[in-house]
């Protein structure tokens, strides 16, 4: 999905190309001949392939020239070879469907898209090959690393080595949730009153061990032990409130769908154990994906393939 999002970002460039129907270099020049530029595990990358990728990068407004295009194509060949080895390629119909949706999203037919890509010196086949790898490769990465599953001990060690041999340090919390319940049917009528009651109770909070006894003295107040969480696991809406709350204290109140709540920080300490390290690494990976960066697992996988590959530059 992330790779396909990057594909979609060339849409505005294609629309512009559709308007002017010219490229910065003639198509014949962009083809660059059919000599061999690189051989990757016996598979040739031609000078024409490189020229097409340079043109494609120009459409994407990506940095780098011929050298960057070569590196992209080498990685793409390595990915394609691994995709075929493990039998996880998407079908031709899947690729054609993705290209059709891409064209439609830019108010183009596939023939119009093909003509624009030809004018730009890219060509529809080159684009389809890129799309095919972009769609297939995440399947291989997820199969290798387990998607959202736990990291293996081997993977943890590798990530720590990449971190200078150190386990990442994070903050561990043991939390308790105090809820002043507000029934949905009476929310408008009593929410302000319940918020005032919750705020008034905060200075009287006796500590986590006595919290349930404390709650029993009030009407419709429940207490839940949330257990252990590290900083990366904290809910976004609560995180800034928790981080500025000292051990043994409670956060300010927050209105939620359950009613009015605050959290107690029963324990708070810095940790650097294996479980915390795994959570930190997975949070880093998720954040990279949200930003649109390439999956770190994908980067590591390609690096492994490169180390094993026979790559000959001509």
C-alpha positions in Angstrom: 0.0 0.0 0.0 2.8 2.4 0.8 4.5 1.7 -2.4 1.3 2.1 -4.4 0.8 5.5 -2.6 4.1 6.6 -4.0 3.0 5.5 -7.4 -0.2 7.6 -7.1 1.9 10.7 -6.3 2.9 11.0 -9.9 -0.7 11.7 -10.9 -0.4 15.5 -11.0 2.7 15.2 -13.2 0.8 12.9 -15.6 -2.1 15.4 -15.7 0.4 18.1 -16.6 1.9 15.9 -19.2 -1.6 15.3 -20.6 -2.1 19.0 -21.0 1.2 19.8 -22.8 1.8 16.3 -24.4 5.5 16.9 -24.5 8.5 15.6 -22.5 11.8 17.3 -21.8 13.6 15.0 -24.2 12.5 13.2 -27.4 11.4 9.6 -27.0 14.0 8.3 -29.3 16.7 10.0 -27.2 15.2 8.8 -23.9 15.3 5.2 -25.1 19.1 5.4 -24.8 19.8 2.3 -26.9 19.7 -1.4 -25.8 23.2 -2.0 -24.5 23.6 -3.8 -21.2 24.1 -1.5 -18.2 24.0 -3.9 -15.2 23.7 -7.7 -14.8 22.0 -8.8 -11.5 22.3 -12.6 -10.8 22.4 -13.1 -14.6 19.5 -10.8 -15.4 20.4 -7.9 -17.6 19.3 -4.3 -17.1 19.6 -2.4 -20.4 20.6 1.2 -20.9 17.1 1.6 -22.3 15.7 0.4 -19.0 17.9 3.0 -17.2 16.7 5.8 -19.5 13.1 4.9 -18.9 13.6 4.9 -15.1 15.3 8.3 -15.3 12.3 9.6 -17.2 9.9 7.9 -14.7 11.8 9.6 -11.8 11.5 12.9 -13.6 7.7 12.4 -13.7 7.7 11.6 -10.0 9.9 14.7 -9.3 12.3 12.4 -7.5 15.9 13.3 -6.8 18.8 11.7 -8.6 19.8 10.9 -12.2 21.2 7.9 -13.9 23.0 6.5 -10.9 19.9 6.6 -8.7 17.9 5.0 -11.6 20.4 2.1 -11.7 20.1 1.5 -8.0 16.3 1.5 -8.2 16.4 -1.0 -11.0 18.9 -3.2 -9.3 16.7 -3.3 -6.2 13.7 -4.0 -8.4 15.3 -6.9 -10.1 16.3 -8.4 -6.7 12.8 -8.0 -5.4 11.3 -9.5 -8.6 13.6 -12.5 -8.4 12.7 -13.1 -4.7 9.0 -12.7 -5.5 9.2 -15.4 -8.2 11.3 -17.6 -6.0 8.7 -17.7 -3.2 5.7 -17.6 -5.7 4.0 -14.5 -4.4 3.6 -12.5 -7.5 0.3 -10.7 -8.1 -1.5 -11.7 -11.3 -1.5 -9.8 -14.6 -5.2 -9.0 -14.0 -4.3 -7.4 -10.7 -1.7 -5.2 -12.3 -4.0 -4.2 -15.2 -6.7 -3.4 -12.7 -4.4 -1.2 -10.6 -3.2 0.6 -13.7 -6.8 1.1 -14.9 -7.8 2.5 -11.4 -4.7 4.8 -11.5 -5.7 6.1 -14.9 -9.3 6.7 -13.9 -8.2 8.5 -10.8 -6.4 11.0 -13.0 -9.4 11.2 -15.4 -7.6 9.3 -18.1 -8.2 6.1 -20.1 -5.5 3.5 -20.2 -4.7 4.3 -23.8 -4.4 8.0 -22.9 -2.1 7.1 -20.0 0.0 4.9 -22.3 0.4 7.8 -24.7 1.5 10.1 -22.0 4.0 7.6 -20.7 5.3 7.1 -24.2 5.7 10.9 -24.7 7.6 11.1 -21.4 10.0 8.3 -22.4 8.7 5.8 -19.9 6.3 3.5 -21.7 3.3 1.6 -20.3 5.2 -1.7 -19.9 7.9 -0.1 -17.7 5.2 1.4 -15.6 3.4 -1.9 -15.3 6.6 -3.7 -14.2 7.0 -1.1 -11.5 3.4 -1.5 -10.3 3.7 -5.3 -10.3 6.8 -5.3 -8.0 5.2 -2.6 -5.8 2.1 -4.7 -5.3 3.9 -8.1 -4.9 6.9 -7.1 -2.7 4.9 -6.3 0.5 3.5 -9.9 0.4 7.1 -11.2 0.5 8.1 -8.9 3.3 5.1 -9.7 5.4 5.7 -13.4 4.9 9.3 -13.0 6.0 8.8 -10.7 9.0 5.3 -11.7 10.0 3.6 -8.3 9.3 2.3 -7.1 12.7 3.5 -10.2 14.6 6.3 -10.2 17.2 9.8 -9.8 16.2 12.0 -12.8 16.4 15.1 -12.9 18.7 17.3 -12.8 15.7 15.5 -9.7 14.4 15.8 -8.0 17.8 19.5 -8.7 17.8 19.9 -7.2 14.3 17.9 -4.1 15.3 20.0 -3.6 18.4 23.2 -4.0 16.4 21.9 -1.3 14.0 21.3 0.8 17.2 24.9 0.6 18.1 24.5 -2.6 20.1 22.3 -0.9 22.6 18.7 -1.7 23.6 16.5 1.4 23.3 15.4 3.0 26.5 11.7 3.8 27.1 9.4 4.7 30.0 7.3 1.9 31.5 4.0 2.8 33.3 1.6 0.8 35.4 -1.7 2.6 35.0 -5.2 2.6 36.6 -8.3 4.1 35.0 -10.9 5.9 37.1 -14.2 6.4 35.2 -17.1 8.7 36.3 -19.7 6.9 34.2 -22.1 9.0 32.2 -25.0 7.1 30.6 -25.5 8.1 26.9 -29.2 8.8 27.5 -28.3 11.4 30.2 -25.1 12.8 28.8 -26.3 16.3 28.0 -28.0 16.6 31.4 -25.3 15.4 33.8 -21.9 15.7 32.0 -20.9 19.0 33.5 -21.9 17.7 37.0 -19.9 14.5 36.6 -16.9 16.5 35.3 -17.0 18.7 38.5 -17.2 15.5 40.6 -14.3 13.9 38.9 -12.1 17.1 39.3 -13.1 17.3 42.9 -12.0 13.7 43.6 -8.5 14.0 42.1 -6.8 15.6 45.1 -8.4 12.9 47.3 -7.2 10.0 45.3 -5.6 7.6 47.9 -3.3 5.6 45.6 -3.7 2.6 43.4 -4.0 0.0 46.2 -6.9 1.8 47.8 -8.6 3.1 44.6 -11.4 0.6 44.5 -12.4 1.3 48.1 -12.2 5.0 47.3 -14.5 4.6 44.2 -17.1 2.7 46.2 -17.7 5.8 48.3 -19.0 7.6 45.1 -21.9 7.0 42.7 -21.3 5.2 39.4 -17.5 5.3 39.5 -15.5 2.3 38.2 -11.8 1.5 38.5 -9.8 -0.6 36.0 -6.2 -1.8 36.3 -4.7 -1.2 32.8 -1.4 -2.9 33.7 2.0 -2.3 32.1 2.4 0.0 29.1 5.5 1.6 27.7 5.5 5.1 26.2 5.0 3.9 22.6 1.8 2.0 23.6 0.1 5.0 25.3 -3.2 6.1 23.6 -2.6 9.3 21.7 -5.2 11.3 23.6 -3.8 10.3 27.0 0.0 10.3 26.2 0.8 14.0 26.9 -1.2 13.9 30.1 0.4 10.7 31.4 4.0 11.8 30.5 3.8 14.9 32.7 2.2 13.0 35.6 4.5 11.8 38.4 4.3 8.3 40.0 1.5 8.1 42.5 -0.3 11.1 41.0 -3.3 11.3 38.6 -3.7 13.0 35.3 -6.2 15.8 34.5 -9.6 14.6 33.5 -10.7 13.8 29.9 -14.2 13.5 28.6 -14.7 10.2 26.7 -17.5 8.1 25.3 -17.7 6.4 28.7 -18.0 9.6 30.8 -15.3 11.5 32.5 -12.0 9.8 33.2 -8.6 10.3 34.7 -5.6 7.9 34.9 -3.4 7.1 37.9 0.3 6.5 37.4 0.9 3.6 39.8 4.5 3.1 38.8 6.8 4.9 36.4 10.4 3.9 35.5 12.8 3.7 32.6 13.4 0.3 31.1 15.5 -1.3 28.4 14.5 -5.0 28.4 13.8 -7.1 25.3 10.0 -6.7 25.5 10.4 -2.9 25.6 12.9 -3.0 22.8 10.5 -4.9 20.6 7.7 -2.4 21.2 10.0 0.5 20.5 11.2 -1.0 17.2 7.7 -1.9 16.0 6.5 1.7 16.9 9.4 3.1 14.8 8.4 0.9 11.9 4.7 1.9 12.2 5.7 5.6 12.3 7.8 5.2 9.2 4.9 3.7 7.3 2.6 6.5 8.4 5.1 9.0 7.0 5.1 7.2 3.7 8.7 6.0 4.2 9.7 2.6 2.9 9.1 -0.3 5.4 12.3 -0.7 7.4 11.9 -4.5 7.1 11.8 -4.1 3.3 15.0 -2.0 3.4 16.7 -4.7 5.5 15.5 -7.5 3.2 16.8 -5.8 0.1 20.2 -5.2 1.8 20.4 -8.9 2.5 19.6 -9.8 -1.1 22.2 -7.3 -2.3 24.9 -8.9 -0.1 24.2 -12.3 -1.6 23.7 -11.1 -5.2 26.2 -11.0 -8.1 25.9 -7.5 -9.5 28.1 -6.6 -12.5 28.1 -3.0 -13.7 29.0 -2.7 -17.4 
